[in-house]
Amino acid sequence: AAALALGLRASGQATAEDPAAQYQLATQLYGDARYREALAAYDLAARSDDAALVARARRGRVRTALRIAEFDLAWREAELLNERAPDAEGRTLLGDALWAMGRFDEADAAYRGALDEAPGASRARFGLARSLATRSRLDEALQEAQRAASETPQDPEVHALVGFIYERLNQYDESAQAFERYLALLPQPKSK
C-alpha cells in the first residue's frame, strides 16, 4: 500500500485531492487488513463529485466499519448509501450493519429486499442464513446457507456458516465436512 501511495505521488497525482486515487488506496489498505487507514481513505474518496465513486466508497466504508466493530458508523453509512443509491448490494450491507447491531428483524427485511431485487445475491442469502441461525431457526438457516454455498462455492465464510449450523443441529459429520471446505478455501500463508 505504501508503494501504491508513493507511486501515485510520483506520477503527479495528489492523493489527498484525488478521490479515485483515494478509493484505489483504500481498497489496497482494506486488502492488507489496515482497516483504520482504509476507512480514512474511503472517507476522502466519498467526497467525490462522481456519484458512482461515492457509492463504491460508501460500500467500502460500511465493510470496513463492520471489520473494526464500528457498527453505528456502518449503519449510518449503509443508510446513506440506500437513500442515495439503493441496490441489492446496498440493502445487503444495510442488513449486515443491522445484524451487527442485534436488529435481526430489520436485518432480515433488508436481506429479503436484496433477494427480491437480485435473487442470486449470495451475500444477502448468507446474511439471511446467519440471521436465521442467530434466532435458532436452524432448518431455514441451513437451506439459505446451502443455497449461498452453491451460488458462491469459493466463499470460505459461507462454508463456515454451513458448518456452524450443522454443528448446532448436532450433525457433526456434515459440520466437519463444511469446516474442511472452509479451511481449504482460506488463503495460504506466504513463505518467507
GUFIVO-308090 format. One record per residue (C-alpha): x, y, z; residue in three letters. Coordinates in steps of 0.5 Angstrom, whole numbers, plus 2048, in hexadecimal, padded with zeros to 3 digits. Layout:
BEGIN
x: X | y: Y | z: Z | r: ALA .
...
//
This chain:
BEGIN
x: 800 | y: 800 | z: 800 | r: ALA .
x: 806 | y: 805 | z: 802 | r: ALA .
x: 809 | y: 803 | z: 7FB | r: ALA .
x: 802 | y: 805 | z: 7F8 | r: LEU .
x: 801 | y: 80B | z: 7FB | r: ALA .
x: 809 | y: 80D | z: 7F9 | r: LEU .
x: 807 | y: 80B | z: 7F2 | r: GLY .
x: 801 | y: 810 | z: 7F2 | r: LEU .
x: 805 | y: 816 | z: 7F5 | r: ARG .
x: 80B | y: 814 | z: 7F0 | r: ALA .
x: 806 | y: 814 | z: 7EA | r: SER .
x: 804 | y: 81B | z: 7EC | r: GLY .
x: 7FD | y: 819 | z: 7EF | r: GLN .
x: 7FC | y: 81D | z: 7F5 | r: ALA .
x: 7F9 | y: 817 | z: 7F9 | r: THR .
x: 7F5 | y: 81B | z: 7FE | r: ALA .
x: 7F2 | y: 81F | z: 7F9 | r: GLU .
x: 7F0 | y: 81A | z: 7F4 | r: ASP .
x: 7EA | y: 815 | z: 7F6 | r: PRO .
x: 7EB | y: 810 | z: 7F1 | r: ALA .
x: 7F3 | y: 80F | z: 7F4 | r: ALA .
x: 7F0 | y: 80F | z: 7FB | r: GLN .
x: 7EB | y: 80A | z: 7F9 | r: TYR .
x: 7F1 | y: 805 | z: 7F6 | r: GLN .
x: 7F5 | y: 807 | z: 7FC | r: LEU .
x: 7EF | y: 805 | z: 801 | r: ALA .
x: 7EE | y: 7FE | z: 7FD | r: THR .
x: 7F5 | y: 7FC | z: 7FE | r: GLN .
x: 7F5 | y: 7FE | z: 805 | r: LEU .
x: 7EF | y: 7FA | z: 806 | r: TYR .
x: 7F2 | y: 7F4 | z: 803 | r: GLY .
x: 7F8 | y: 7F5 | z: 807 | r: ASP .
x: 7F4 | y: 7F5 | z: 80D | r: ALA .
x: 7F6 | y: 7FC | z: 80F | r: ARG .
x: 7EE | y: 7FE | z: 811 | r: TYR .
x: 7EF | y: 805 | z: 814 | r: ARG .
x: 7F3 | y: 807 | z: 80F | r: GLU .
x: 7EF | y: 805 | z: 809 | r: ALA .
x: 7E9 | y: 808 | z: 80D | r: LEU .
x: 7EC | y: 80F | z: 80C | r: ALA .
x: 7EE | y: 80E | z: 805 | r: ALA .
x: 7E7 | y: 80B | z: 803 | r: TYR .
x: 7E4 | y: 812 | z: 807 | r: ASP .
x: 7E9 | y: 816 | z: 802 | r: LEU .
x: 7E6 | y: 812 | z: 7FC | r: ALA .
x: 7DF | y: 813 | z: 7FE | r: ALA .
x: 7E0 | y: 81B | z: 7FE | r: ARG .
x: 7E0 | y: 81A | z: 7F6 | r: SER .
x: 7DB | y: 81D | z: 7F1 | r: ASP .
x: 7DA | y: 817 | z: 7EE | r: ASP .
x: 7D4 | y: 813 | z: 7F1 | r: ALA .
x: 7D6 | y: 80C | z: 7EF | r: ALA .
x: 7DD | y: 80D | z: 7F2 | r: LEU .
x: 7DA | y: 810 | z: 7F8 | r: VAL .
x: 7D5 | y: 80A | z: 7F8 | r: ALA .
x: 7DB | y: 805 | z: 7F8 | r: ARG .
x: 7DF | y: 809 | z: 7FD | r: ALA .
x: 7D9 | y: 808 | z: 802 | r: ARG .
x: 7D8 | y: 801 | z: 801 | r: ARG .
x: 7E0 | y: 800 | z: 803 | r: GLY .
x: 7DE | y: 805 | z: 809 | r: ARG .
x: 7D9 | y: 800 | z: 80B | r: VAL .
x: 7DD | y: 7FA | z: 80A | r: ARG .
x: 7E3 | y: 7FD | z: 80E | r: THR .
x: 7DF | y: 800 | z: 813 | r: ALA .
x: 7DC | y: 7F9 | z: 814 | r: LEU .
x: 7E3 | y: 7F6 | z: 815 | r: ARG .
x: 7E5 | y: 7FA | z: 81A | r: ILE .
x: 7DF | y: 7FA | z: 81E | r: ALA .
x: 7DC | y: 801 | z: 81D | r: GLU .
x: 7D5 | y: 7FF | z: 81C | r: PHE .
x: 7D2 | y: 805 | z: 81D | r: ASP .
x: 7D6 | y: 808 | z: 817 | r: LEU .
x: 7D5 | y: 802 | z: 813 | r: ALA .
x: 7CD | y: 803 | z: 814 | r: TRP .
x: 7CE | y: 80B | z: 812 | r: ARG .
x: 7D2 | y: 80A | z: 80C | r: GLU .
x: 7CD | y: 804 | z: 80A | r: ALA .
x: 7C7 | y: 808 | z: 80B | r: GLU .
x: 7CA | y: 80E | z: 807 | r: LEU .
x: 7CC | y: 809 | z: 801 | r: LEU .
x: 7C5 | y: 806 | z: 801 | r: ASN .
x: 7C2 | y: 80D | z: 801 | r: GLU .
x: 7C6 | y: 810 | z: 7FB | r: ARG .
x: 7C8 | y: 80A | z: 7F7 | r: ALA .
x: 7C3 | y: 804 | z: 7F9 | r: PRO .
x: 7C5 | y: 7FD | z: 7F6 | r: ASP .
x: 7C6 | y: 7F6 | z: 7F9 | r: ALA .
x: 7CD | y: 7F6 | z: 7FB | r: GLU .
x: 7CB | y: 7FD | z: 7FF | r: GLY .
x: 7C5 | y: 7F9 | z: 802 | r: ARG .
x: 7C9 | y: 7F3 | z: 804 | r: THR .
x: 7CE | y: 7F8 | z: 807 | r: LEU .
x: 7C9 | y: 7FB | z: 80B | r: LEU .
x: 7C7 | y: 7F4 | z: 80D | r: GLY .
x: 7CE | y: 7F3 | z: 810 | r: ASP .
x: 7CE | y: 7F9 | z: 814 | r: ALA .
x: 7C7 | y: 7F8 | z: 817 | r: LEU .
x: 7C9 | y: 7F1 | z: 818 | r: TRP .
x: 7D0 | y: 7F3 | z: 81C | r: ALA .
x: 7CB | y: 7F8 | z: 820 | r: MET .
x: 7C7 | y: 7F2 | z: 822 | r: GLY .
x: 7C1 | y: 7F5 | z: 81E | r: ARG .
x: 7BF | y: 7EE | z: 81B | r: PHE .
x: 7B8 | y: 7EF | z: 818 | r: ASP .
x: 7BA | y: 7F5 | z: 815 | r: GLU .
x: 7C1 | y: 7F2 | z: 812 | r: ALA .
x: 7BC | y: 7EC | z: 80F | r: ASP .
x: 7B8 | y: 7F1 | z: 80C | r: ALA .
x: 7BE | y: 7F5 | z: 809 | r: ALA .
x: 7C1 | y: 7EE | z: 806 | r: TYR .
x: 7BA | y: 7EC | z: 804 | r: ARG .
x: 7B9 | y: 7F2 | z: 800 | r: GLY .
x: 7C0 | y: 7F1 | z: 7FD | r: ALA .
x: 7BE | y: 7EA | z: 7FB | r: LEU .
x: 7B7 | y: 7ED | z: 7F8 | r: ASP .
x: 7BB | y: 7F1 | z: 7F4 | r: GLU .
x: 7C1 | y: 7EC | z: 7F2 | r: ALA .
x: 7BF | y: 7E5 | z: 7F3 | r: PRO .
x: 7C6 | y: 7E3 | z: 7F2 | r: GLY .
x: 7C9 | y: 7E8 | z: 7F7 | r: ALA .
x: 7CD | y: 7E3 | z: 7FB | r: SER .
x: 7D0 | y: 7E7 | z: 801 | r: ARG .
x: 7C8 | y: 7E9 | z: 802 | r: ALA .
x: 7C7 | y: 7E2 | z: 803 | r: ARG .
x: 7CD | y: 7E1 | z: 807 | r: PHE .
x: 7CA | y: 7E7 | z: 80C | r: GLY .
x: 7C3 | y: 7E4 | z: 80C | r: LEU .
x: 7C6 | y: 7DD | z: 80E | r: ALA .
x: 7CB | y: 7E0 | z: 813 | r: ARG .
x: 7C5 | y: 7E4 | z: 816 | r: SER .
x: 7C0 | y: 7DE | z: 816 | r: LEU .
x: 7C5 | y: 7DA | z: 819 | r: ALA .
x: 7C6 | y: 7DF | z: 81F | r: THR .
x: 7BF | y: 7DE | z: 820 | r: ARG .
x: 7BF | y: 7D7 | z: 820 | r: SER .
x: 7BB | y: 7D6 | z: 81A | r: ARG .
x: 7C0 | y: 7D1 | z: 818 | r: LEU .
x: 7BD | y: 7CD | z: 813 | r: ASP .
x: 7BB | y: 7D3 | z: 80F | r: GLU .
x: 7C2 | y: 7D6 | z: 810 | r: ALA .
x: 7C5 | y: 7CF | z: 80D | r: LEU .
x: 7C1 | y: 7D0 | z: 807 | r: GLN .
x: 7C3 | y: 7D7 | z: 806 | r: GLU .
x: 7CB | y: 7D6 | z: 807 | r: ALA .
x: 7CB | y: 7D0 | z: 803 | r: GLN .
x: 7C8 | y: 7D4 | z: 7FD | r: ARG .
x: 7CD | y: 7D9 | z: 7FE | r: ALA .
x: 7D3 | y: 7D4 | z: 7FE | r: ALA .
x: 7D0 | y: 7D1 | z: 7F8 | r: SER .
x: 7D0 | y: 7D8 | z: 7F5 | r: GLU .
x: 7D7 | y: 7DA | z: 7F7 | r: THR .
x: 7DB | y: 7D4 | z: 7F9 | r: PRO .
x: 7E1 | y: 7D7 | z: 7F9 | r: GLN .
x: 7DF | y: 7DC | z: 7FF | r: ASP .
x: 7E2 | y: 7D9 | z: 806 | r: PRO .
x: 7DD | y: 7DD | z: 80A | r: GLU .
x: 7D7 | y: 7D9 | z: 807 | r: VAL .
x: 7DA | y: 7D2 | z: 809 | r: HIS .
x: 7DC | y: 7D4 | z: 810 | r: ALA .
x: 7D5 | y: 7D6 | z: 811 | r: LEU .
x: 7D2 | y: 7D0 | z: 80E | r: VAL .
x: 7D7 | y: 7CC | z: 813 | r: GLY .
x: 7D4 | y: 7D0 | z: 819 | r: PHE .
x: 7CD | y: 7CF | z: 817 | r: ILE .
x: 7CE | y: 7C7 | z: 816 | r: TYR .
x: 7D2 | y: 7C7 | z: 81D | r: GLU .
x: 7CC | y: 7CB | z: 820 | r: ARG .
x: 7C8 | y: 7C5 | z: 81D | r: LEU .
x: 7CC | y: 7C0 | z: 820 | r: ASN .
x: 7CE | y: 7BE | z: 819 | r: GLN .
x: 7D6 | y: 7BD | z: 81B | r: TYR .
x: 7D8 | y: 7B9 | z: 814 | r: ASP .
x: 7D5 | y: 7BF | z: 810 | r: GLU .
x: 7D7 | y: 7C4 | z: 814 | r: SER .
x: 7DE | y: 7C1 | z: 814 | r: ALA .
x: 7DE | y: 7C1 | z: 80C | r: GLN .
x: 7DC | y: 7C8 | z: 80C | r: ALA .
x: 7E1 | y: 7CA | z: 810 | r: PHE .
x: 7E6 | y: 7C7 | z: 80C | r: GLU .
x: 7E4 | y: 7CA | z: 806 | r: ARG .
x: 7E4 | y: 7D1 | z: 80A | r: TYR .
x: 7EC | y: 7CF | z: 80B | r: LEU .
x: 7ED | y: 7CD | z: 804 | r: ALA .
x: 7EB | y: 7D4 | z: 802 | r: LEU .
x: 7EF | y: 7D8 | z: 807 | r: LEU .
x: 7F5 | y: 7DC | z: 804 | r: PRO .
x: 7FB | y: 7D8 | z: 805 | r: GLN .
x: 801 | y: 7DC | z: 809 | r: PRO .
x: 806 | y: 7DF | z: 804 | r: LYS .
x: 80D | y: 7DC | z: 805 | r: SER .
x: 813 | y: 7E0 | z: 808 | r: LYS .
//
